Amino acid sequence: MRQTLVIISFIVLLSACVSTETSVTTKNAGAGQKMAFDPQGAADTRVKLALLYLQRNNMQQAKENIEKALEYQPDDANIYRIFAYYYQRVKEYDKAEALYKKSLSLDSENPDTYNNYGTFLCKQARYQEAEDAFLTALEQSTYSAVANTYENAGVCSEKAGVLDKALYYYQYALSHNPNKSYLNLSLANLNINKKDYKAARLNLFNYQKKSKTSAEYLWQWIRLSYATEKNASMNKYAGKLLEEFPESQQALDYLNHEYYE
């Protein structure tokens, strides 16, 4: 199963780009009176611009806007989290880790930071530290994106080869957000590996109820059919895979007889 870690959104909405810094009108300002500079608003604008540039892979402009935001708000934990993500993206991992820790030193109860730090640690194969970060995020009472963090914990546990934990976390992610129907494919994959074929079949039926046929869905049916020695079923799903998704990695795996792994 090909899974990826989920990064929590830093800013929900990206506002339109602006060329000037934010100002606010002073109370009872008279004609010609200079408007007061709003450092928080200016920092927010720079952060939104940085995220927009990160989306577009314009790393230089992203960095310049984050640095400018820090000039306006040098003690803002959220800006340090975003700067950490920037360095994660450009593969300067020591700087990324230092900035994640700086962000947490300023706001030690921010669940988004713990989630993002956990994804960073998992990609460094520091699985236990990553799980600790995810669990700390989940402990925060105000956290609403718990399904994403459970999913991340599942991905990380699967990478670490701890299948029971991966199953547990994926199930919790799905219970917190039933719209994550694709997680049924992760569960099916793990249950096939554990030889719990009844559970795997149920996972695939649950996926089918809410989602369209995909290459991965057909692939898991092929694996399950092979494992349970149902040749007719295997040939049926293999035919669909090769017909509907001939260029997929799953089709290549089938042709290379890798369904038994």
N, C-alpha and C positions, 0 to 999 in steps of 0.2 A: 504494500500500500504506500502510495507516495503522498506524504503529509508534509505540511509546512507549519511553522510557528506563526502565531497571530500577534501582530503588533497592535496594541490599543491605539486608537486615534488620539493624536495630541490635541487637535483643535477640531471641533465638530464641523464648522463651516469655514471656508476660506473666503474672506471678503475680497472685493475688487481691489486691485493693486492701486496704490496711491503714491504720489511723488513727493508729498510734503509730510512733515511730522505732525502728530496730533496736537491740537491746541484746544483749550476750552475757554469759553467766554466767562470773564469774572462777573460776579453778581453786581447788578446795577451798573454795568459798564457803560460809560458815556461814549459819545461819538469820538472816534479817533483813539480810544483807549486800547493799549496793546493787550492782546489776548494772552492768557497764561499758558505756559507749556505744560502738557500732561505727560509725564514720563511713563506712566503705566500704559496709557493708550498708545504712545509711540512704540513701546516695547511690544505690545500686542500686535501692532501693525507689522513690525519687523519679523516677528515670529510667524505670522501668517504668510508673509512673503517668503520666508525661509522654507516653510513647508511646501509652498507652491514650487519653489525652485528644486527642492528635493524630489518632488513628484516628477519633474521634468529632467532630472539627472543633471541639473546645472549646479554642480557642487561648489564652485567658486562663489557664485552669487548667494547660495544658501549659507555658506560660512560667513560671508560678509554681513549678512542680515542678522544672523545669530549673534555675532560679535557686537553689532550695533545695539541689539536688544539688551545685551548684558551691560553695555555702557549706561543704559537708561535704568535698568533694574538689576544691579549686580548681585542681589541676594534672592533672586527668583529661582526656586527649585525646578519649576517647569522648564525654564530656558536651559538649565544645565542638563535636564533629561533629553531635551531635543538635541543639544550639542553632543551629548553622548551618542545618540543615534546617528548623528552626522558622522562621527568618527568611526562608528561601527560600519557604516556604509562604505567608507573609504579605506576600511581594513587597518586602521590604526588602533589596534585593540587595547593597548596599554592606556592610551588617552581616553578611549571610550569607557573603560572600567573606572578610571579615576574620576571621570565626570558623573558616572552613575552614582558613585559613592559620595561625591560632592552634593549631588541632588538629594540623596537620602539623608545626608548630614543636615540639610536645611529643612527637610520635610520627611521625617522618619516614618510617617504613617500614610504615605501616598501609594495607593494600590497600583496605579498605572505604572509608576516607576518600578515597583517590585516586579510587576509582570514583564515589563520591557527588559529589565535587568536579568530576569530569569531566562528570557529568550536568548539574550546575549550569552549567558553562561552555558546554556545548552548547546549553542553552536560552537562553543569552545570545548565541548565534551566534558564539561564540569557538571555532571548530571546531578549529584547530590546537592551541590550549592544551588543549582537551578531549581530543583524541587523545593528547597527551603524558601527561595524567593517567591515562588508561585504560592506556596502555602501561606506565607506572610501576607501576600496580596489578598488571599481569600479570607483571611482573618479580619480584615478591615470591614467594619459594620456598614460603612457608607458605599461600599463597592457594588456597582451594578453590572459590570461586565464579567461576572463570575464564569459564565459558560466559556468565554474565550480562554480564560486562564486554566480552567479544567482541561480544555482541549490541548493547550500548550503543555500542561503537565503530562497528558497522555502521550503526546508526540515525543516528549523528552524521555519518558519511561520506556517507550517502544525503542527509541534509539539506543537506550542503555541496555536493552535486552531484558527488562523487567516486565514481562508480559502481564502478570496479574495486576500490577499497578496501572499499566496502560489501559487495561480493560476497565478497571474501576474508574479512572479519570474520564475516559471517553463516555462511559455510561452516565456519569454525573453531568458532563457537558451537555449531553443530549437531553437529560431530564430538565436542566435549567433552560435549554433552548431547543425545543422539538424541531425547529426549522433547520437545525444543523443535520438534516437527514443523511448527508454524505458520511457522517460518522458511523452510520450503520455498516458502511463498507470497511472501515477500519476495524470495527468490532468483528465483522465476518472474517476478515483476514486473520485476526488474532485467534478467533475461535477455531478456525480450520487448523491453524498451527498447533493449537492445544488439543486437537482431535475432538472438540466439542461440536460435532456436526449438527446436532439439533439446534443449538444456539445460533450457529452460523446461518442455517437455513432461515431461522426466524429473523435474523438481522437483514438478510437479503429481501425477505418479504416486506419487512418494514420500510426498507429503502424504496421498494417498488411502489408502495402506496403513495409516496409523496414526490418522487423524483422521476425524471426521464431516464430512459435507458442510456447507460454510458459504457465506455470501454472497460472501465474498472468493475462495474457491476457484472458485465458478462464474464470478465476474467475471474472474478470470485466464484461465479457459478461453475466455470470450467474447473477451477481448483477443487471445489466441493464435490463436483461430479466425479472427478478423478479419484479423490480420496475415498469416496464411498462406492467406487467401482460401478458407477452408472454410466455406461458407455453411450447409450442413446442420448441421455441428457447432455453429456459432454460434447458429443458431435453436434447437437442442436445449437448449443450456445457458442461453440467454436465457429460454426457456420455463420451465425449472426455477427460475431466479432469480426471475422474476415470480410464479410459483406459490408457492414456499416462503418467499421473503423479500421480499414486496411492499413493505414499509415501509423497506427498507434503503437506505442511501446508494448502494450499488452498483446497486440497481434504478433509482434516480433517475438515476444517471449513464448507465445504459443507455438509458433513455427520452430522455435529452438527447443521445444519440449521442456520448458522450465516451469511448468505448472505444478510439478511435484515438489518444488522447493518452498 
